[in-house]
Amino acid sequence: MATILVVLSIFFHVSYSMPINNTDYVRSNSNSTGPFLGQLGVDVSSSVSKSEFECLKNDGYSYAIVRAHHSNGGVDPNAPLTIGNAWSAGMSRVDAYLFPCFRCGDPEGQVKETVDYLNEHGVRYGTLWLDIEQNDWSSDHSKNQDFFASLYDAAKSRKSTGVYTSQYQWNSIMGSDYTKGGSSPLWYPHYDSEASFSDFQSFGGWSRPAIKQYVGNALVCGVGVDKNYYP
């Protein structure tokens, strides 16, 4: 009888002291029915408070990517505080993204303005992502390629750099044969609600992605976000 009680005591101790399987928890918050073996994060284009990031973190989102430059030209004044709030809330990784303005010209200046602005405010962030999607690009691929080359080289000379784009956007803007940027990490959108790379097809010099934006325009913790998967 004493032996049985000891065994039961050990069983209940182990059962209640085992850590929660965070992968299962995060999958339940991902709206994904596919396999999940990584982390979830959000990208934001508006001001987000520390408490809102804490809520996002408690919901299973562990990193953030914050807009630092508007597509109509100029830095995003919300970026320094929002990035700081993400770190203060305990996010494990915080990046920034630059949405360039083609019609504004001076791609090197847009990068310099963004990086200098964040530096002046003492902002700590990882990768600077270049957001390449339809906005006001030229119908001439060669002009777009020249602009991107200058933008990309300027970013690479100042900061760890990645590219946000889809196969459709890239081919439409730059042309299917253009591969500059293909040596940097790729963050691609595909709104299939699947936190995995099983849907990815190579393009633009990228054979594998770094991040997938798998849900767009979601509302989580009262914050407008896009959801992202990072293995």
Secondary structure, DSSP 8 states (H G I E B T S, - for coil): -HHHHHHHHHHHHHHHHS---HHHHHHHTTT--S---SEEEEEESS---HHHHHHHHHTTEEEEEEEEE-TTSSB-TTHHHHHHHHHHTT-SEEEEEE---TTT--HHHHHHHHHHHHHHTT---S-EEEE--SSS--S-HHHHHHHHHHHHHHHHTTS-EEEE--HHHHHHHT-TT--TTTTS-EEEE--SS--SSTT---BTTBSS-SEEEEEEEEEETTEEEEEEEE-
